[in-house]
Amino acid sequence: MRYIVTEYFERVIKDQNFKQIAVVGGTENEPELAKLSAKINFNVTYYGIEKNPIQTNYLDLNLDNEIKQTFDLVLCSQVFEHIYNLNNALDNLIKMCSEETILWLNFPTSNRVHGSPEYYCAGYTSEGLFKLLK
């Protein structure tokens, strides 16, 4: 399923020229970044959602955070199953956006719990997501 979503992502960003990208809850191995790297030169800021001694930018999406920078593209893939405060999470991501930013959210569709220590939800419907984002 992630392959299909990543192919769609490639079509959406085809004519974009991103300079500043935020990856929230991901790593340099995100498949979306692989689609971008062949096309453009950009800077990436990584925000970890779990406390980690080597992670420089920790961002608990469940809390109300002060965000000081906006980005051309904000990627947040396969993270929302680890979030219990959806309103704060979406507010935090929107704070990272200007009017021209593309906010790319990729949600899990699995109905099976996995082994992460902070796992709260097994998936979202598109209808539920549209209502949340209003």
Salt bridges, closest charged atoms under 4 A:
GLU7 OE2 - LYS35 NZ 2.76
GLU10 OE1 - LYS35 NZ 3.45
GLU30 OE1 - ARG2 NH2 2.75
GLU32 OE1 - ARG2 NH2 3.10
ASP64 OD1 - LYS95 NZ 2.62
GLU66 OE2 - LYS68 NZ 4.00
GLU81 OE2 - HIS82 NE2 3.35
GLU81 OE2 - HIS114 NE2 3.52
GLU127 OE2 - LYS131 NZ 3.52
